[in-house]
Amino acid sequence: MSEQGDWRELRDRRMAEPGAAEAYEATRLAYERGRTARVTRLARDLGRTMRAMGEEGGTSRCTARREPPPDA
């Protein structure tokens, strides 16, 4: 089996455990809150608004906050 297949199998087994889906969702939400805080802090430190940063990226303020990282 390939390395990718090994990881999929491991993930599937872990997600089948009791409480795994809830823990995964709680972790995802915590990550999103942290990411929002980092982006907001970066905007503040650069003297920019979230709207301006979103427009530069070709998106809206809301999308800039919710968009997952490229490797997710």
mmCIF file of the C-alpha atoms, coordinates in Angstrom:
data_MODEL
# 
_entry.id   MODEL 
# 
loop_
_atom_site.group_PDB 
_atom_site.id 
_atom_site.type_symbol 
_atom_site.label_atom_id 
_atom_site.label_alt_id 
_atom_site.label_comp_id 
_atom_site.label_asym_id 
_atom_site.label_entity_id 
_atom_site.label_seq_id 
_atom_site.pdbx_PDB_ins_code 
_atom_site.Cartn_x 
_atom_site.Cartn_y 
_atom_site.Cartn_z 
_atom_site.occupancy 
_atom_site.B_iso_or_equiv 
_atom_site.pdbx_formal_charge 
_atom_site.auth_seq_id 
_atom_site.auth_comp_id 
_atom_site.auth_asym_id 
_atom_site.auth_atom_id 
_atom_site.pdbx_PDB_model_num 
ATOM 1  C CA . MET A 1 1  ? 0.000   0.000  0.000  1.00 0.00 ? 1  MET A CA 1 
ATOM 2  C CA . SER A 1 2  ? 1.213   3.531  -0.735 1.00 0.00 ? 2  SER A CA 1 
ATOM 3  C CA . GLU A 1 3  ? 2.079   6.012  1.991  1.00 0.00 ? 3  GLU A CA 1 
ATOM 4  C CA . GLN A 1 4  ? -1.022  8.017  1.059  1.00 0.00 ? 4  GLN A CA 1 
ATOM 5  C CA . GLY A 1 5  ? -3.174  4.913  1.428  1.00 0.00 ? 5  GLY A CA 1 
ATOM 6  C CA . ASP A 1 6  ? -1.629  4.212  4.826  1.00 0.00 ? 6  ASP A CA 1 
ATOM 7  C CA . TRP A 1 7  ? -2.585  7.687  6.021  1.00 0.00 ? 7  TRP A CA 1 
ATOM 8  C CA . ARG A 1 8  ? -6.123  7.341  4.705  1.00 0.00 ? 8  ARG A CA 1 
ATOM 9  C CA . GLU A 1 9  ? -6.535  4.024  6.474  1.00 0.00 ? 9  GLU A CA 1 
ATOM 10 C CA . LEU A 1 10 ? -5.172  5.450  9.720  1.00 0.00 ? 10 LEU A CA 1 
ATOM 11 C CA . ARG A 1 11 ? -7.463  8.489  9.461  1.00 0.00 ? 11 ARG A CA 1 
ATOM 12 C CA . ASP A 1 12 ? -10.493 6.307  8.769  1.00 0.00 ? 12 ASP A CA 1 
ATOM 13 C CA . ARG A 1 13 ? -9.727  4.111  11.786 1.00 0.00 ? 13 ARG A CA 1 
ATOM 14 C CA . ARG A 1 14 ? -9.217  7.112  14.062 1.00 0.00 ? 14 ARG A CA 1 
ATOM 15 C CA . MET A 1 15 ? -12.370 8.871  12.873 1.00 0.00 ? 15 MET A CA 1 
ATOM 16 C CA . ALA A 1 16 ? -14.384 5.702  13.581 1.00 0.00 ? 16 ALA A CA 1 
ATOM 17 C CA . GLU A 1 17 ? -13.471 5.916  17.278 1.00 0.00 ? 17 GLU A CA 1 
ATOM 18 C CA . PRO A 1 18 ? -16.115 7.293  19.680 1.00 0.00 ? 18 PRO A CA 1 
ATOM 19 C CA . GLY A 1 19 ? -15.917 11.073 19.988 1.00 0.00 ? 19 GLY A CA 1 
ATOM 20 C CA . ALA A 1 20 ? -13.398 11.482 17.178 1.00 0.00 ? 20 ALA A CA 1 
ATOM 21 C CA . ALA A 1 21 ? -15.712 13.483 14.901 1.00 0.00 ? 21 ALA A CA 1 
ATOM 22 C CA . GLU A 1 22 ? -16.637 15.858 17.737 1.00 0.00 ? 22 GLU A CA 1 
ATOM 23 C CA . ALA A 1 23 ? -12.987 16.314 18.716 1.00 0.00 ? 23 ALA A CA 1 
ATOM 24 C CA . TYR A 1 24 ? -12.047 16.927 15.095 1.00 0.00 ? 24 TYR A CA 1 
ATOM 25 C CA . GLU A 1 25 ? -14.759 19.589 14.740 1.00 0.00 ? 25 GLU A CA 1 
ATOM 26 C CA . ALA A 1 26 ? -13.743 21.303 17.993 1.00 0.00 ? 26 ALA A CA 1 
ATOM 27 C CA . THR A 1 27 ? -10.131 21.367 16.820 1.00 0.00 ? 27 THR A CA 1 
ATOM 28 C CA . ARG A 1 28 ? -11.127 22.721 13.413 1.00 0.00 ? 28 ARG A CA 1 
ATOM 29 C CA . LEU A 1 29 ? -13.132 25.530 15.025 1.00 0.00 ? 29 LEU A CA 1 
ATOM 30 C CA . ALA A 1 30 ? -10.242 26.402 17.353 1.00 0.00 ? 30 ALA A CA 1 
ATOM 31 C CA . TYR A 1 31 ? -7.893  26.491 14.355 1.00 0.00 ? 31 TYR A CA 1 
ATOM 32 C CA . GLU A 1 32 ? -10.266 28.798 12.467 1.00 0.00 ? 32 GLU A CA 1 
ATOM 33 C CA . ARG A 1 33 ? -10.556 31.158 15.441 1.00 0.00 ? 33 ARG A CA 1 
ATOM 34 C CA . GLY A 1 34 ? -6.785  31.261 15.777 1.00 0.00 ? 34 GLY A CA 1 
ATOM 35 C CA . ARG A 1 35 ? -6.344  31.871 12.065 1.00 0.00 ? 35 ARG A CA 1 
ATOM 36 C CA . THR A 1 36 ? -8.861  34.714 12.172 1.00 0.00 ? 36 THR A CA 1 
ATOM 37 C CA . ALA A 1 37 ? -7.006  36.256 15.120 1.00 0.00 ? 37 ALA A CA 1 
ATOM 38 C CA . ARG A 1 38 ? -3.655  35.983 13.294 1.00 0.00 ? 38 ARG A CA 1 
ATOM 39 C CA . VAL A 1 39 ? -5.002  37.543 10.099 1.00 0.00 ? 39 VAL A CA 1 
ATOM 40 C CA . THR A 1 40 ? -6.719  40.322 12.057 1.00 0.00 ? 40 THR A CA 1 
ATOM 41 C CA . ARG A 1 41 ? -3.511  41.010 14.012 1.00 0.00 ? 41 ARG A CA 1 
ATOM 42 C CA . LEU A 1 42 ? -1.478  41.053 10.807 1.00 0.00 ? 42 LEU A CA 1 
ATOM 43 C CA . ALA A 1 43 ? -3.902  43.531 9.252  1.00 0.00 ? 43 ALA A CA 1 
ATOM 44 C CA . ARG A 1 44 ? -3.694  45.734 12.339 1.00 0.00 ? 44 ARG A CA 1 
ATOM 45 C CA . ASP A 1 45 ? 0.108   45.562 12.447 1.00 0.00 ? 45 ASP A CA 1 
ATOM 46 C CA . LEU A 1 46 ? 0.285   46.532 8.781  1.00 0.00 ? 46 LEU A CA 1 
ATOM 47 C CA . GLY A 1 47 ? -2.205  49.339 9.329  1.00 0.00 ? 47 GLY A CA 1 
ATOM 48 C CA . ARG A 1 48 ? -4.664  47.693 6.948  1.00 0.00 ? 48 ARG A CA 1 
ATOM 49 C CA . THR A 1 49 ? -8.289  46.712 7.177  1.00 0.00 ? 49 THR A CA 1 
ATOM 50 C CA . MET A 1 50 ? -9.551  43.204 6.555  1.00 0.00 ? 50 MET A CA 1 
ATOM 51 C CA . ARG A 1 51 ? -11.527 44.600 3.642  1.00 0.00 ? 51 ARG A CA 1 
ATOM 52 C CA . ALA A 1 52 ? -8.404  46.073 1.993  1.00 0.00 ? 52 ALA A CA 1 
ATOM 53 C CA . MET A 1 53 ? -6.487  42.822 2.455  1.00 0.00 ? 53 MET A CA 1 
ATOM 54 C CA . GLY A 1 54 ? -9.390  40.841 1.004  1.00 0.00 ? 54 GLY A CA 1 
ATOM 55 C CA . GLU A 1 55 ? -9.695  43.157 -1.987 1.00 0.00 ? 55 GLU A CA 1 
ATOM 56 C CA . GLU A 1 56 ? -5.974  42.827 -2.717 1.00 0.00 ? 56 GLU A CA 1 
ATOM 57 C CA . GLY A 1 57 ? -6.435  39.075 -2.705 1.00 0.00 ? 57 GLY A CA 1 
ATOM 58 C CA . GLY A 1 58 ? -9.411  39.381 -5.022 1.00 0.00 ? 58 GLY A CA 1 
ATOM 59 C CA . THR A 1 59 ? -11.985 38.451 -2.408 1.00 0.00 ? 59 THR A CA 1 
ATOM 60 C CA . SER A 1 60 ? -14.189 39.964 0.295  1.00 0.00 ? 60 SER A CA 1 
ATOM 61 C CA . ARG A 1 61 ? -13.407 40.539 3.932  1.00 0.00 ? 61 ARG A CA 1 
ATOM 62 C CA . CYS A 1 62 ? -15.558 37.586 4.992  1.00 0.00 ? 62 CYS A CA 1 
ATOM 63 C CA . THR A 1 63 ? -13.949 35.216 2.534  1.00 0.00 ? 63 THR A CA 1 
ATOM 64 C CA . ALA A 1 64 ? -10.480 36.291 3.604  1.00 0.00 ? 64 ALA A CA 1 
ATOM 65 C CA . ARG A 1 65 ? -11.343 35.201 7.138  1.00 0.00 ? 65 ARG A CA 1 
ATOM 66 C CA . ARG A 1 66 ? -12.986 31.899 6.248  1.00 0.00 ? 66 ARG A CA 1 
ATOM 67 C CA . GLU A 1 67 ? -10.836 30.594 3.433  1.00 0.00 ? 67 GLU A CA 1 
ATOM 68 C CA . PRO A 1 68 ? -8.871  27.504 4.517  1.00 0.00 ? 68 PRO A CA 1 
ATOM 69 C CA . PRO A 1 69 ? -5.120  27.381 4.095  1.00 0.00 ? 69 PRO A CA 1 
ATOM 70 C CA . PRO A 1 70 ? -3.939  26.093 0.679  1.00 0.00 ? 70 PRO A CA 1 
ATOM 71 C CA . ASP A 1 71 ? -2.678  22.785 2.101  1.00 0.00 ? 71 ASP A CA 1 
ATOM 72 C CA . ALA A 1 72 ? -5.901  21.915 3.955  1.00 0.00 ? 72 ALA A CA 1 
# 
